[in-house]
Amino acid sequence: MRRRLAAACAASAVITTFALTGTLAGPAAAAPDAPPGSATAAQARSEKAATATDPVTHEENDRVPQGSLWTEHYFPSSDGSGVELHADVLRPADLPADAKTPVILSVGPYFSHAGETAPAGWDRVGPSARFQDFIEGARLMERGYTFVMVDLRGFGGSTGCLDFLGPGEQADIKAAVEWAASRPWSTGKVGMYGKSYDANTGLAANTLKLKPLRAIVSQEPTWNRYNYLYSNGVPRSNMTSTPRSYYSIATMAPLADDSDHYKANAGYEKNHPECESDNLTNTQNPDPKSPFWRARDFASRAAGSQTPLFVTSGFVEDNTKPEEMQKYLANHRGPQRGWLGQWEHVRGNETAADGRLKMGRAGWFDEVMRFYDQYLRGVEPSVTDPAFSVEDSLGHWRAQPTWPVTGDSYKVRLASGRYVDDGGTTQQAAPSMTAPEPQSPGIGSQGPDIEYAPEAGSPAADRASALGADAPGDSYWTWSAPAAEQVRITGSPEITLKTRGQGNVWVRLWDVAPDGKATMFDENVALLKSSGSTSFALKATDWTFQQGHRLGVQIGTITSNGWRSVPSDETVTVSDARLALEVQDPRFDSPTQGDRSPYLDTYVRANTTTLNNVGAPTFPLSTPKG
């Protein structure tokens, strides 16, 4: 029998919102077009699903990418738990069935036949279109690569309880890599590809030190899984909504014409109520040193790892924030490649409505394939790509051998002071700030979303409130001298505080122009459990100060802006504060191709306010020769 042609659907995802939480957005895809061809032609096609031995072509089902053959497979996880994993395999259609190729593997929660994060409106079964942009844009089938998509436990056609990248999911990743390497059509060399959650599985795989795994491309990951729900003991606003949303994805109904095997596996979570209860309770521990989170601390566990990495990260993105990126990269000992810059939660090839590349740099797929060809095929690249291509806050791109590269590292002593941990409830401002007018919901309006962030616009009410909240007692400031020439703060600034009083602390760094216009460019929070010393890193940054600009350091209470802190209403006294900075002299930059990322202007608009009273400087802002 022949297959009936599946309904066509655009490969690019459109944004939808889960009714469950109102926070998790994903590619619901617009309603599919009518099946091409006449009714008679459609009726002549078979409706059976692919199997391991009966591949389906694009001509038989246009959900299958052109030039590929689709098969479905099942295999056990590697932890002896009895979990069964499901894989969709796409092989070049013009190769013999036993022709050996390198394998590019994606492992994650978004490969259900029904849709990525919600039902996508498909009327026929088929492989996920999540990375069809990559398959087609990189010409994977034409280049002779096999692409494999594996559902993590609890998702798609795999059994088991979802595990939020814990030991169970790590066992799944290991099994997927080893299964892909052991197939008769595999050369035994496996690369991984992903963005967001399936970028995290790549970073997790690196820490497992798997012999067949030879290259990893990881776009916009979290570097330590803890940091997606918490920061230094302070819960984020998505602490409960994200686990609920993933349970919703895990219990997504299969399609009517999925196989009985697939349907039975897809029902596992609903038939095992402990999956939901464990998911909703285990993630609610705010202690980063708990066994639950230590197993998911990939930045620490990357020590000594060797798998070649190609990573991307937006310094100012409001989703998978670049916390502990520097720690992960420092612990990793293998070859590294990276695109780092001023963008949101996007893919390297993604474009804005006006056609501009959202990362600003051209050639994503070409560079990715040179990376895979080098490490999966042993083909020396014909083009020498920079190890790291970095966009700074002025929209300028440079090439570096590592990230960060610093000209100097030094500590500055900040002013002592005190504030009331009241969540910013006091009224009059000092130094006075003029906050931007709240407009349409944008950055931070609904909390983070692991896969798709809402299109950012003007600052939402909570962000505008956070920028304007600086009442007497809410926070205090320390100011640098004006920069004598351009100077860049790079890496991950680290703050050390000696305090008395229990509560929360929010540390923010501001770029303050001579006219008082100030942009908040880096931040982090922490829970102060008792008197003593507290140290924590801020987010990774790459921010260039123009001549005459000053660094403002604000220390005070948390006023929402993505966190769900509980104010103690206690007075916190800071008796000593030190800020460690890594700086770079832009005069020695090595330019590389790239345009200003479109999101940079959006970010600056949403995070800029006016300071009317800037105090006297107490520390320098300069490079060694500045």
C-alpha positions as CSV (number, residue, x, y, z in Angstrom):
1,M,0.0,0.0,0.0
2,R,1.1,3.6,-0.6
3,R,1.0,6.3,2.0
4,R,-1.5,9.1,1.9
5,L,0.3,12.4,1.6
6,A,0.4,14.2,4.9
7,A,-0.8,17.8,5.2
8,A,1.8,20.4,4.4
9,C,3.1,22.6,7.2
10,A,5.7,25.3,7.2
11,A,9.0,24.2,8.6
12,S,9.4,27.4,10.7
13,A,7.5,27.4,14.0
14,V,5.0,30.1,15.0
15,I,4.5,31.0,18.6
16,T,1.6,29.7,20.7
17,T,1.0,29.8,24.4
18,F,0.1,26.9,26.7
19,A,-3.3,27.3,28.3
20,L,-1.9,25.4,31.2
21,T,0.3,28.1,32.6
22,G,0.1,31.1,30.2
23,T,3.9,31.2,30.2
24,L,5.3,28.5,28.0
25,A,5.2,29.4,24.3
26,G,6.0,27.0,21.5
27,P,5.6,26.2,17.9
28,A,1.9,25.3,17.5
29,A,2.2,25.8,13.7
30,A,-0.6,27.3,11.8
31,A,-3.3,25.0,10.6
32,P,-1.9,22.8,7.9
33,D,-2.8,23.4,4.3
34,A,-5.1,21.0,2.5
35,P,-3.2,17.9,1.2
36,P,-1.9,18.4,-2.3
37,G,-3.3,16.4,-5.1
38,S,-6.8,15.2,-5.9
39,A,-9.0,13.2,-3.5
40,T,-8.5,10.2,-5.7
41,A,-4.7,10.5,-5.4
42,A,-4.9,11.0,-1.7
43,Q,-7.1,8.0,-1.2
44,A,-4.6,5.8,-3.1
45,R,-1.9,6.4,-0.4
46,S,-1.4,4.3,2.6
47,E,-1.9,5.5,6.2
48,K,0.5,3.2,7.9
49,A,3.4,4.6,10.0
50,A,7.0,4.1,9.3
51,T,8.8,1.1,10.9
52,A,12.4,0.2,11.5
53,T,12.5,-1.8,8.3
54,D,9.9,0.0,6.1
55,P,11.2,3.5,5.3
56,V,8.9,6.3,4.1
57,T,10.0,8.9,1.5
58,H,9.1,12.5,1.0
59,E,7.1,11.6,-2.0
60,E,5.0,9.3,0.2
61,N,4.6,11.8,3.1
62,D,5.6,15.4,2.8
63,R,6.3,15.6,6.5
64,V,9.5,13.7,5.6
65,P,12.2,16.1,4.5
66,Q,13.1,15.9,0.8
67,G,15.9,13.5,-0.1
68,S,15.5,11.5,3.1
69,L,14.1,8.1,4.3
70,W,12.2,8.1,7.6
71,T,12.2,5.1,9.9
72,E,11.2,4.6,13.6
73,H,13.1,2.6,16.2
74,Y,12.9,1.6,19.9
75,F,15.8,0.7,22.2
76,P,16.4,0.6,26.0
77,S,17.9,3.3,28.1
78,S,21.3,2.6,29.7
79,D,20.4,2.6,33.4
80,G,18.6,-0.8,33.6
81,S,15.4,0.9,34.5
82,G,13.3,-0.7,31.8
83,V,12.7,2.7,30.1
84,E,12.3,2.3,26.4
85,L,13.4,5.2,24.1
86,H,11.9,6.1,20.7
87,A,13.9,7.4,17.8
88,D,13.0,8.9,14.4
89,V,15.8,8.4,11.9
90,L,16.3,10.3,8.6
91,R,18.7,8.7,6.2
92,P,19.9,10.0,2.7
93,A,17.4,8.5,0.2
94,D,20.0,8.0,-2.5
95,L,22.3,5.8,-0.4
96,P,22.1,2.0,0.0
97,A,20.5,0.9,3.3
98,D,23.8,-0.3,4.7
99,A,25.9,2.7,3.6
100,K,27.8,4.0,6.6
101,T,27.5,7.7,7.4
102,P,28.3,9.9,10.3
103,V,25.4,10.6,12.6
104,I,24.1,14.0,13.9
105,L,21.9,13.3,16.9
106,S,19.3,15.5,18.8
107,V,18.0,14.3,22.1
108,G,15.2,16.1,23.9
109,P,11.5,16.6,24.9
110,Y,10.3,18.4,21.7
111,F,10.3,15.6,19.1
112,S,6.7,14.3,19.5
113,H,5.0,13.5,16.3
114,A,2.1,15.7,17.4
115,G,4.1,18.9,18.0
116,E,7.0,20.4,19.9
117,T,5.4,22.0,22.9
118,A,1.7,21.7,22.0
119,P,-0.3,19.9,19.3
120,A,0.7,21.5,16.0
121,G,-2.4,20.6,14.0
122,W,-0.9,17.8,12.0
123,D,-3.5,15.4,10.4
124,R,-1.0,12.6,9.7
125,V,1.9,11.1,11.6
126,G,5.4,12.1,10.6
127,P,8.8,13.0,12.0
128,S,9.2,16.2,14.0
129,A,10.0,19.3,11.9
130,R,11.9,20.9,14.9
131,F,15.2,21.0,13.0
132,Q,14.0,20.9,9.4
133,D,15.6,24.3,9.0
134,F,18.9,22.6,9.9
135,I,18.3,19.5,7.7
136,E,17.5,21.6,4.7
137,G,19.7,24.6,5.3
138,A,22.8,22.5,5.9
139,R,21.9,20.1,3.2
140,L,22.4,17.1,5.5
141,M,21.1,14.5,3.3
142,E,23.0,15.8,0.3
143,R,26.2,15.8,2.3
144,G,25.7,12.2,3.4
145,Y,24.8,12.6,7.1
146,T,22.1,10.7,9.0
147,F,20.0,12.7,11.4
148,V,18.5,11.0,14.5
149,M,15.9,12.5,16.9
150,V,15.5,10.7,20.2
151,D,12.7,11.4,22.7
152,L,13.9,11.7,26.3
153,R,12.0,9.5,28.8
154,G,8.4,10.5,29.3
155,F,8.2,12.4,26.0
156,G,7.0,11.5,22.6
157,G,7.2,7.7,22.1
158,S,9.5,7.0,25.1
159,T,8.4,5.5,28.4
160,G,9.5,6.6,31.9
161,C,9.1,9.8,34.0
162,L,10.6,13.1,32.8
163,D,13.7,13.9,34.8
164,F,14.7,17.6,34.1
165,L,18.1,16.5,32.9
166,G,18.8,14.4,35.9
167,P,20.5,10.9,36.1
168,G,17.6,9.3,34.2
169,E,17.8,11.6,31.3
170,Q,21.6,11.4,31.3
171,A,21.2,7.6,31.0
172,D,19.0,8.3,28.0
173,I,21.6,10.5,26.4
174,K,24.3,7.9,26.9
175,A,22.0,5.2,25.4
176,A,21.1,7.4,22.4
177,V,24.8,8.2,21.6
178,E,25.8,4.6,21.9
179,W,22.8,3.3,19.9
180,A,23.4,5.8,17.1
181,A,27.1,4.8,17.0
182,S,26.4,1.1,16.9
183,R,23.9,1.0,13.9
184,P,25.1,-0.9,10.8
185,W,24.6,2.4,8.8
186,S,26.8,4.4,11.2
187,T,30.5,5.1,11.0
188,G,30.5,5.1,14.8
189,K,31.1,8.8,15.0
190,V,28.3,10.9,16.5
191,G,27.7,14.7,16.7
192,M,25.0,16.3,18.7
193,Y,22.9,19.4,17.6
194,G,20.3,21.4,19.6
195,K,18.9,24.6,20.8
196,S,17.7,25.3,24.4
197,Y,16.7,22.0,26.1
198,D,18.3,19.8,23.4
199,A,21.3,22.1,23.6
200,N,21.4,21.2,27.3
201,T,21.5,17.5,26.5
202,G,24.6,18.2,24.4
203,L,26.3,19.9,27.3
204,A,25.2,17.0,29.6
205,A,26.6,14.5,27.1
206,N,30.0,16.2,27.1
207,T,30.2,15.7,30.9
208,L,29.6,11.9,30.4
209,K,32.8,11.6,28.3
210,L,31.3,9.2,25.7
211,K,33.8,7.8,23.2
212,P,31.6,7.8,20.1
213,L,30.6,11.5,20.7
214,R,33.0,13.6,18.6
215,A,31.3,17.0,18.3
216,I,28.6,19.1,20.0
217,V,26.7,22.1,18.7
218,S,24.8,23.8,21.5
219,Q,22.7,26.9,20.9
220,E,21.5,29.0,23.9
221,P,21.8,26.4,26.7
222,T,21.6,26.6,30.4
223,W,25.1,25.8,31.8
224,N,23.9,24.7,35.2
225,R,20.3,23.4,35.2
226,Y,19.7,24.9,38.7
227,N,20.0,28.4,37.2
228,Y,16.8,27.9,35.1
229,L,14.6,27.9,38.2
230,Y,16.8,29.6,40.9
231,S,19.7,32.0,41.4
232,N,21.8,31.5,44.5
233,G,18.8,30.4,46.6
234,V,16.3,32.9,45.1
235,P,13.5,31.3,43.1
236,R,12.7,32.6,39.6
237,S,9.2,33.4,38.5
238,N,9.0,30.2,36.5
239,M,9.9,28.0,39.4
240,T,6.5,26.1,39.3
241,S,5.3,27.0,35.8
242,T,8.2,25.3,34.0
243,P,7.8,21.9,35.7
244,R,4.0,22.0,35.0
245,S,4.6,22.9,31.4
246,Y,7.0,20.0,30.8
247,Y,4.5,17.7,32.3
248,S,2.0,19.0,29.8
249,I,4.4,18.3,27.0
250,A,5.1,14.8,28.3
251,T,1.4,14.0,28.3
252,M,0.6,15.4,24.9
253,A,-1.7,13.0,23.0
254,P,-0.2,11.0,20.2
255,L,-1.7,11.3,16.7
256,A,-4.5,9.0,15.6
257,D,-2.3,7.1,13.1
258,D,0.7,6.7,15.4
259,S,1.5,3.0,15.8
260,D,0.1,1.1,18.7
261,H,3.6,0.8,20.1
262,Y,4.1,4.6,20.0
263,K,0.7,5.2,21.6
264,A,1.3,2.8,24.4
265,N,4.6,4.5,25.3
266,A,3.1,8.0,25.0
267,G,0.6,7.1,27.7
268,Y,3.2,6.2,30.3
269,E,3.1,9.4,32.3
270,K,-0.6,9.5,32.6
271,N,-0.6,5.9,33.7
272,H,2.0,6.6,36.4
273,P,0.9,9.5,38.7
274,E,4.2,9.4,40.5
275,C,5.7,11.1,37.4
276,E,3.7,14.2,37.9
277,S,4.2,14.4,41.7
278,D,7.9,13.8,41.5
279,N,8.3,16.4,38.7
280,L,6.4,19.0,40.7
281,T,8.1,18.4,44.1
282,N,11.7,17.5,43.3
283,T,12.4,20.7,41.4
284,Q,11.2,22.9,44.3
285,N,14.4,22.6,46.3
286,P,16.2,26.0,46.3
287,D,19.5,24.6,47.6
288,P,22.1,24.4,44.8
289,K,24.1,21.9,46.8
290,S,21.3,19.4,47.2
291,P,21.9,16.0,45.6
292,F,19.1,16.8,43.1
293,W,20.8,19.9,41.7
294,R,24.4,18.7,42.1
295,A,23.5,15.9,39.6
296,R,22.5,18.7,37.2
297,D,25.4,21.0,37.7
298,F,27.0,20.6,34.3
299,A,29.3,23.6,34.7
300,S,31.1,21.8,37.6
301,R,30.9,18.4,36.0
302,A,32.5,19.6,32.7
303,A,35.9,19.5,34.4
304,G,38.3,17.6,32.2
305,S,35.8,17.0,29.4
306,Q,37.2,16.9,25.9
307,T,34.4,16.7,23.3
308,P,34.8,19.6,20.8
309,L,32.1,22.2,21.5
310,F,30.5,24.8,19.3
311,V,28.2,27.0,21.5
312,T,26.1,30.2,21.2
313,S,24.9,32.4,23.9
314,G,23.1,35.8,24.1
315,F,24.6,37.9,26.9
316,V,21.4,39.8,27.3
317,E,18.9,37.1,26.5
318,D,16.0,36.8,29.0
319,N,15.5,33.1,28.8
320,T,18.5,30.7,29.3
321,K,20.7,33.4,30.8
322,P,24.4,33.0,30.5
323,E,25.1,32.2,34.2
324,E,28.1,29.9,34.7
325,M,29.0,29.9,31.0
326,Q,32.5,31.0,31.9
327,K,32.9,28.3,34.5
328,Y,31.7,25.6,32.1
329,L,34.1,26.7,29.3
330,A,37.0,27.0,31.7
331,N,36.4,23.5,33.0
332,H,36.1,22.0,29.5
333,R,39.5,21.1,28.1
334,G,38.7,20.2,24.5
335,P,38.5,22.4,21.4
336,Q,36.0,25.2,21.6
337,R,34.1,27.3,19.1
338,G,31.5,30.0,19.9
339,W,29.2,32.8,18.7
340,L,28.5,35.1,21.6
341,G,26.7,38.4,21.4
342,Q,23.7,40.7,22.2
343,W,20.7,38.7,21.1
344,E,17.7,36.9,22.5
345,H,16.8,33.2,22.7
346,V,17.4,32.4,19.0
347,R,19.1,30.0,16.5
348,G,22.2,30.9,14.6
349,N,20.3,31.0,11.3
350,E,17.1,32.7,12.5
351,T,16.0,35.9,10.8
352,A,13.8,38.8,11.9
353,A,10.7,40.0,10.0
354,D,12.8,42.4,7.9
355,G,15.2,39.6,6.9
356,R,18.0,40.6,9.2
357,L,19.8,37.7,11.0
358,K,18.9,37.8,14.6
359,M,22.4,37.0,15.7
360,G,23.8,39.4,13.1
361,R,26.4,37.0,11.8
362,A,26.1,35.2,8.4
363,G,27.1,31.7,7.6
364,W,25.7,29.6,10.5
365,F,25.1,26.4,8.6
366,D,28.3,26.6,6.6
367,E,30.4,27.0,9.8
368,V,28.5,24.3,11.6
369,M,29.1,21.9,8.8
370,R,32.8,22.7,8.6
371,F,32.9,21.9,12.4
372,Y,31.1,18.6,11.9
373,D,33.2,17.6,8.8
374,Q,36.4,18.3,10.8
375,Y,35.5,16.2,13.8
376,L,33.2,13.5,12.3
377,R,34.9,13.0,9.0
378,G,38.4,14.2,9.5
379,V,38.1,16.8,6.8
380,E,40.3,19.9,7.4
381,P,38.2,23.0,6.8
382,S,39.0,25.1,3.7
383,V,38.1,28.3,5.7
384,T,39.7,29.3,8.9
385,D,36.9,30.3,11.3
386,P,37.6,32.2,14.5
387,A,37.5,30.1,17.6
388,F,35.1,32.7,19.1
389,S,33.2,35.4,17.3
390,V,32.0,38.0,19.8
391,E,29.6,40.9,19.4
392,D,30.0,43.6,22.1
393,S,27.4,46.1,23.3
394,L,28.3,48.6,20.5
395,G,27.4,46.0,17.9
396,H,31.0,45.4,16.9
397,W,32.2,41.9,16.1
398,R,35.7,40.6,16.9
399,A,37.6,37.3,16.7
400,Q,39.2,35.7,19.8
401,P,41.1,32.5,20.5
402,T,39.1,32.0,23.7
403,W,36.3,33.7,25.7
404,P,36.9,35.7,27.7
405,V,40.2,37.4,26.8
406,T,41.2,39.9,29.4
407,G,43.8,42.6,29.6
408,D,43.5,42.9,33.3
409,S,41.6,41.6,36.3
410,Y,41.2,43.6,39.4
411,K,39.0,44.1,42.4
412,V,37.4,47.3,43.5
413,R,36.1,48.2,46.9
414,L,32.6,49.4,46.9
415,A,30.9,51.6,49.5
416,S,29.4,50.1,52.6
417,G,25.7,50.8,53.2
418,R,22.4,49.4,54.2
419,Y,19.0,48.8,52.7
420,V,15.6,47.4,53.8
421,D,14.7,44.1,52.1
422,D,11.1,45.2,51.5
423,G,10.7,44.3,47.8
424,G,10.9,48.0,46.8
425,T,7.7,49.2,48.6
426,T,9.1,52.6,49.7
427,Q,8.1,55.6,47.6
428,Q,10.5,58.5,47.0
429,A,13.5,57.8,44.8
430,A,17.2,58.7,45.6
431,P,19.2,59.1,43.5
432,S,16.0,59.9,41.5
433,M,15.3,57.7,38.5
434,T,13.0,58.4,35.6
435,A,11.7,55.0,34.5
436,P,10.5,54.4,31.0
437,E,6.7,54.3,30.4
438,P,5.3,50.8,30.6
439,Q,4.0,49.8,27.1
440,S,3.2,46.5,25.4
441,P,4.2,43.3,27.2
442,G,7.7,42.4,26.3
443,I,10.8,41.4,28.2
444,G,10.0,39.6,31.4
445,S,6.3,40.0,30.9
446,Q,5.4,36.4,31.4
447,G,8.6,35.0,32.9
448,P,11.1,32.8,31.1
449,D,10.2,30.1,28.6
450,I,12.7,27.3,28.0
451,E,12.2,27.1,24.2
452,Y,10.5,30.2,22.7
453,A,10.5,33.6,24.3
454,P,7.8,36.2,23.4
455,E,8.9,38.8,20.9
456,A,10.5,41.5,22.9
457,G,9.3,45.1,22.7
458,S,9.1,48.0,25.0
459,P,9.6,47.3,28.7
460,A,6.7,45.6,30.5
461,A,5.3,47.0,33.7
462,D,7.4,44.8,36.0
463,R,10.6,45.8,34.2
464,A,9.7,49.4,34.2
465,S,8.9,49.2,37.9
466,A,12.2,47.5,38.6
467,L,14.1,50.1,36.8
468,G,12.4,52.9,38.6
469,A,12.4,51.4,42.1
470,D,15.1,53.0,44.1
471,A,13.6,54.6,47.1
472,P,15.6,55.6,50.2
473,G,16.4,52.4,52.0
474,D,15.7,50.1,49.0
475,S,19.3,50.2,47.7
476,Y,22.5,52.2,47.6
477,W,25.1,53.0,45.0
478,T,28.8,53.2,44.3
479,W,30.3,55.0,41.2
480,S,33.4,54.6,39.1
481,A,35.4,57.5,37.7
482,P,34.6,58.3,34.0
483,A,36.4,56.0,31.6
484,A,39.4,57.9,30.1
485,E,38.9,55.9,26.9
486,Q,36.9,52.9,25.7
487,V,37.0,50.0,28.1
488,R,35.2,46.7,28.0
489,I,34.0,44.6,30.9
490,T,34.0,41.0,29.9
491,G,33.7,37.6,31.6
492,S,31.5,37.2,34.7
493,P,31.9,39.9,37.3
494,E,31.9,38.5,40.9
495,I,30.6,40.3,44.0
496,T,31.6,39.5,47.6
497,L,29.6,41.0,50.4
498,K,29.9,41.0,54.2
499,T,26.5,41.5,55.7
500,R,24.3,41.5,58.8
501,G,20.6,40.7,58.6
502,Q,18.7,38.1,56.7
503,G,17.1,38.8,53.4
504,N,17.7,39.1,49.7
505,V,20.2,41.1,47.7
506,W,20.1,42.3,44.1
507,V,23.3,43.5,42.5
508,R,23.0,45.5,39.3
509,L,25.7,47.0,37.0
510,W,24.8,50.2,35.0
511,D,26.5,52.0,32.1
512,V,26.0,55.6,33.0
513,A,26.5,58.3,30.3
514,P,27.6,61.9,31.1
515,D,24.0,63.0,30.7
516,G,22.7,60.5,33.3
517,K,21.2,58.0,30.8
518,A,21.9,54.7,32.4
519,T,21.6,51.2,31.0
520,M,21.4,48.2,33.3
521,F,23.6,45.5,31.6
522,D,24.3,42.9,34.2
523,E,22.7,41.6,37.4
524,N,22.2,38.7,39.7
525,V,20.5,38.0,43.1
526,A,21.2,35.9,46.1
527,L,19.6,34.8,49.4
528,L,21.4,36.1,52.5
529,K,20.7,33.4,55.0
530,S,22.6,34.9,57.9
531,S,25.4,37.3,58.8
532,G,28.7,36.6,57.2
533,S,30.3,36.6,53.7
534,T,28.5,35.9,50.5
535,S,30.1,35.6,47.1
536,F,28.4,35.0,43.7
537,A,29.0,35.7,40.1
538,L,26.8,37.9,37.9
539,K,25.8,36.9,34.4
540,A,28.4,36.6,31.7
541,T,28.8,39.9,29.9
542,D,30.7,41.7,27.2
543,W,29.9,45.4,27.6
544,T,32.0,48.3,26.1
545,F,32.0,51.6,27.9
546,Q,32.4,54.7,25.8
547,Q,34.9,57.4,26.9
548,G,33.4,59.5,29.7
549,H,30.9,56.8,30.8
550,R,30.8,55.5,34.3
551,L,30.1,52.2,36.0
552,G,27.3,52.4,38.6
553,V,27.0,49.5,41.1
554,Q,23.6,49.2,42.8
555,I,23.1,46.9,45.8
556,G,19.7,46.5,47.3
557,T,16.4,44.6,47.6
558,I,14.8,42.5,44.8
559,T,11.9,44.2,43.1
560,S,10.4,41.4,41.0
561,N,11.8,41.5,37.5
562,G,11.7,37.7,37.0
563,W,12.3,36.5,40.5
564,R,9.9,35.3,43.1
565,S,11.7,36.4,46.3
566,V,10.0,36.8,49.7
567,P,11.1,40.0,51.3
568,S,12.3,39.7,54.9
569,D,11.5,43.3,55.8
570,E,14.8,43.3,57.7
571,T,17.5,45.9,57.4
572,V,20.5,44.4,55.7
573,T,23.8,46.1,56.6
574,V,26.7,45.7,54.1
575,S,29.9,46.3,56.0
576,D,32.2,45.4,53.1
577,A,31.7,44.9,49.4
578,R,34.2,44.0,46.7
579,L,33.6,43.6,42.9
580,A,36.0,41.6,40.8
581,L,36.1,42.8,37.2
582,E,37.8,41.5,34.0
583,V,38.5,44.2,31.5
584,Q,39.7,44.4,27.9
585,D,41.0,47.1,25.7
586,P,38.9,47.4,22.5
587,R,41.9,49.0,20.7
588,F,43.4,45.5,20.3
589,D,40.2,43.9,18.8
590,S,40.6,41.7,15.7
591,P,37.4,42.5,13.7
592,T,35.4,39.7,12.0
593,Q,32.2,39.8,9.9
594,G,28.9,40.5,11.6
595,D,26.2,43.1,11.8
596,R,24.5,44.7,14.9
597,S,22.0,42.1,16.2
598,P,18.5,43.6,16.0
599,Y,17.7,42.7,19.6
600,L,20.5,45.0,21.0
601,D,18.5,48.1,20.4
602,T,15.4,46.5,21.9
603,Y,17.3,45.5,25.0
604,V,18.9,49.0,25.5
605,R,15.4,50.7,25.2
606,A,13.9,48.3,27.7
607,N,16.7,48.6,30.3
608,T,17.6,52.3,30.1
609,T,16.5,55.0,32.5
610,T,17.7,58.4,33.6
611,L,19.7,59.0,36.9
612,N,19.3,62.5,38.1
613,N,21.8,62.4,41.0
614,V,25.1,60.6,40.3
615,G,27.5,60.5,43.2
616,A,31.3,61.1,43.5
617,P,33.6,58.4,42.0
618,T,35.4,56.0,44.4
619,F,37.1,53.5,42.0
620,P,38.7,53.5,38.5
621,L,37.2,52.0,35.3
622,S,40.1,51.4,33.0
623,T,42.4,49.0,31.3
624,P,46.0,48.7,32.5
625,K,47.1,51.5,30.2
626,G,43.9,53.5,30.6
